[in-house]
Amino acid sequence: MKIYLDDSKCKQALIPFSLTKNVAQFRIGIFTIKEKWELILKEEIEWIENYNNQEHVIYIPSNVIPTKQNYKLIIETCQNKSDQIENEEIKFIDHPWHIFQLNDWAIRKDFEIITENRASQAISKTNNIIGDAKNIFIEEGAVIEHCILNANSGPIYLGKDALIMEGSMIRGPFAISEKSVVKMGSKIYGATSIGNECVVGGEIKNTVFFGYSNKAHDGYLGDSVIGSWCNLGAGTSCSNLKNTGGEVKYKLSNQSKPISAGNKGGLLMADYSRCAINTSFNTGTVVGVSCNIFGSNYPEKYIDHFSWGNERYVFEKAIIDIDNWKKMKNKNITVTETESLKNIFFN
């Protein structure tokens, strides 16, 4: 039986990130959901854009998070075409903020998968290790010197060719993916996941970066999700707790009503968006796709797609700007990306 990951039933609830990605491409823990399935099953897994109910195919919701303990039950339930997957070991991303709320659990589960029957690269003696070094795993090519690593609070995973610059303080659970960089003197709390080819610095707590994004300078980011190809200017900070200690509510589109995420929630920034230096985001802010945020006032708590300051991006200019950012990481915008962005812009 062939397995497909299907986000047709969960896509709408996971805007703005699901506008430019299949939910299977969401990073939570160390890996994306698709990568988790492939590591567990040791085979390539595909996602679908349009559900077509083929025979001899198992459709698994893209937003269910597989682990070593639950994947067989997930497959069995979906094979029987049951609409209900109910088990305390099975967790779903039903709202965008679940990505950071479940990230501690997800890093720990992924750490079990990726370290099984494998040996870490040696940890340099220049580092100060707190806790059991067995909870730290360093892939080939990763470099870390003169840092403080606290593995008492959770595992720490360094992907291939990652770089943690000197003076950084890391508390687990923490994961950094291939070719990403943590700048000097950074303070990173769990549960934080840095996707591939990101550059981060300053103070970060319980935040997930999908990939190819930057927060390279000082400023605070907590209880947040940053999409792909985003850039936070120097000094950018977000609030993740209201002064009243009350509920944090997110508005995910112009048409939707605010939804409570509990009492902590920072910035949700969709793919291809950027902000100027010293931007201060309010608690529970949502930034849409391909925004350029600047100006002297606090940004609104909901910033619509293709916003350019207080105006609307010219589409052709937005594509040029995205391509410029991608070129900095030796990539180019693709025809598929351009068509996807065109659909968002004109609909």
N, C-alpha and C positions, 0 to 999 in steps of 0.2 A: 504493500500500500504506500502510495506517495503522500507526503505531508506538504500542505500549503499553510502559510500563515495568512490569516484573513482579517483585515481591519474594518470590514464593511459595517459592522455593528457598533464599533467603538470609536470610529474616526471623528464623528461630530463632537463627541464629548471631550476630545483631546486637542481641539483647536487651541492655540494657533500652530502648535508643532506639527500636527497631522496634515496641515495644508501643503507642506513641502516634503513630507516623509511618510512612508508607510510606518505604522506604529511599531512594526518589527524592527525598524531601524533606530528606535529610541534606545539611548544608553541609560541603564540603571545598574548600579553595582560597578563591576569592572568592565562588563561587555554590553553590547546591544542584545536585544531579545533574540534576534536571528543568530548572533554569534553564540549565545548560550545553547540554543538548540543544536547547533552544529558541533560544539564541543562535547555535548552529552551524547549525541547520536553518532558522532564521527562520520557525518555525511553532509553534503550540501543541502540546505533547505531554502526553498523559494517562498516569496510572498506573492499574493495576487492583488491586482487592482480591481477586478470585477468578479464577484462571486458567481459561479456558474454551475454549482452542484454536480460536478462530474462524478461518475461512478469510479470505484476503486481509488478514491482520494479521501484523505482525512483532512478536514478543515479545522485548524486550531486558531482560536482568537489570538490576534497579534498582541493583545494587551495582557495575556496571561504569562506569568514569569516562571520559567521552568527551573527546577533544581534537580540534583541527584536523587532527592527523596520523593519528588512528586511527579516526575515527567511521565512515568508509566501510567499513573492514574489519569493524567491529563489526556494522554493518547487514547486510552481505553474509553474514557467518557465521550470524547469527540468522535471516536470510531462508531460508537453506538448512537451518534447524532443526538445526544442529550443536550438540551439547552441550559442545563444547570451543572456547573462544576463547583461542588461544595465540599471543601475540606480545609481544615485550619492551616494546613501546610501549603495551600495554593493561594497565591496572592495575585491581584490584578492591578493594573494602572487604569483606574476608572476616571480619574481627573488628572490634569497636568501636575498638580502639587503632590500627588502620590509618588512622583518620581523622587522628590527629595525626602518625603516622609518614609518611604520604604528603602531608602538607599543604604542605611546601616545594615539592615537584614540582607539586602542583595549583595553587598560587598562580601559579607561573611560567607554566603552560599557560593559565590563565584570563586572565592579564595580556595574553598574545598576542592572545586573542580580543577582549577588550573595548577594547583600544587601537588595533586595526587601522584605519587610515585615519581616525583621530580625533585631535583636538588637546586637550591638557589645558588646564584653566584656569591662569592665571598663578600661579606660586608666589611668595608674598610675600617680599620681600627681608629681612624680619625673621628669617626662618628660616636656619639654618646647614645647608647642603646638603653632604653628603659623597658623592662619586661623581658619576655622570652624571645630570643632572636629567631626561634622557629616560626614566629608569627610575622616575620619579614621575609619577603621573597623578591629577589632582584633578578630580572631577566638579563640575557647577554647584551652587552653594550651599554647598559644603564650605568650612570655615574652619580655617586653621591659621596661627598666629603665634608667633614667638619659641620655636621648637622646633628640635631637632637631628634631621635625617633622613639616615640612612646607607643610601644606595642601592647601595653597593658590594657588600653581602652579598645583595642581591636586590631585586626591584621593590617599590614602595610604592604602594598604591591607596587613594584616599579616595572613598567613595561620596557620592551626592547628599545635601547638607545635613548631612554628618557634621561633628563639631566635635572638634578636637584642641586642648586647652587649653594655655596657655603653660607652658614649662619641660619639656615632655615630650620624651623621647628615644626614637626609633623606629629599629629596625634591620630592614631587609627580610630576607626577603620578609614583607610585612605587608599586610593588607587590612582595611578597616573599611567596613561597609555603611551603607545609607541611614539617616540620622537618629540614628546612634549617637554616643556621646561618650566621649572619653578625658579623664580628669580631670587637673588640674594636676600637673606633676612626675612623671608616670608613666614607668616604664622598661619598654619592650616590646621583646622580642627576637623574631627570626623563629624558626620560621615560625608566625605568629599570625594568626588570622582572627576578626574580630568581626562577628557577624551584625547584622541590622537592629534598630534601636531598643534597643541595649544601652548600658549605662553601665559603664565599666571604669576601674580605677586601680591603683596600686601596681606590683608587679613581675610581669610575665607573660612566659612563654616557651613557644613551640611548643604553643599551645593554640587550640582552636576553640570559639567560642560560636555556638550555632545561631541564636538570635534572641530578643529581648525579655528578656534576662537581665542580671543586674547583679553585678559585683564592683567596687564603686565606691570602695573604700578600700585602704589599705596591706595588705600580705600577699603571699605568693608563690604563684603558680599555674604549674606547668610540666608539659609532656607530658600534657595533660588535654583532656577534651571535656566541655563544659557544655551541657546541653539547653536547651530553650525554657522561659521563665517561671521561671527559677531565680534565687535571690538568695543571695550569699555575704556574711555579716555582716562588719563591719569587723575587720581583723586576721586573717581566715581565711587559712590557709596549707596547702599540701599538700607531702608528701615525694614526690619522683619518682625517688629513687635509694636503694637499700638501703645501710646502713652497711657491709655485707659486699661491696658491688659485685656481688652475685649476681643471679639471675633475678628479675624481677618477675612475679608470677602474679596473674591476675584470676579471681575467682569470679563468674559472671554471674547465677546464680540459686541458690536453696537446694538444688536437685537436682543442679546441675552440678559437675564437678570443676574445680579451678583450672587455668588455661591460661597458659603462659608467653608473655610479650609482649616478651622481650628484657631488657636490663638497665636500661631506663628506662620508667617508667610512673607517672603521677600519678593524678588523680581523674577518674572517669567518673560524671557526675551526670545522671540522667534528668530528663525534663520535670517541671515543677511542684514541684521540691524546693528546700528552703531550709535554711540553717544559721545558728546564732547567732554572735555576735561571738566572735573569738578561737578558732574551731574549728580544730583541728589534725588533718588527715587523714593516715593512714598511706600509705606507698607502695602503689600498686595497689588503691585503694579504689573500690568500686562502690556508688553510691547509687541505689536504685530510684525508681519513679515516686511523686510526691506525698509526699515525706518532709519532716518538720520535725525538724531535728537540733539537739539542745541537751543540756546536761548537763556535769558536771565532769570526766568521763573521756574518754579518746580514743574516738572512734567506732569501731565494728567495721569490719573491712575489707569486709564485705558487709552492706548495710543494706537490709532488705526493703521492698517497696512499702508505702506508707501507714504508715510508722513515724512515731510522734509521741513523741520522746524514747525512753524504754524501753517505751512502750506502743504500741497500734495506734490510728490515727486513727478517729474516728467518721466514717463516709462523708459524711454531710451537712455536718459541720464542715469536712472537707477541701475540699468543693466551694465552700463559702462563702469559705474562705481563699484558694483559687485565684482566685475571682471578685474578691475584694478586691485582689489583686495585679494582676490584669488591668485593673481600673479605674484603677490608677495610670498606665497607659499608654493610657487611653481605650478600653479594650476590655472585653468581657464574655465569660464562659464561654458556650459554645454548647451546644445540645442534643446535637450530635454528640460533642463533647468529653465531656460528662457521661456519655453512654451508653458511650463507650469506656472511661472511668475506672471506671464501674460494672462492666464486664466484667472489668477487671483486679482490682478489689477483691474480687469475689465468686467468682473462679475460682482 
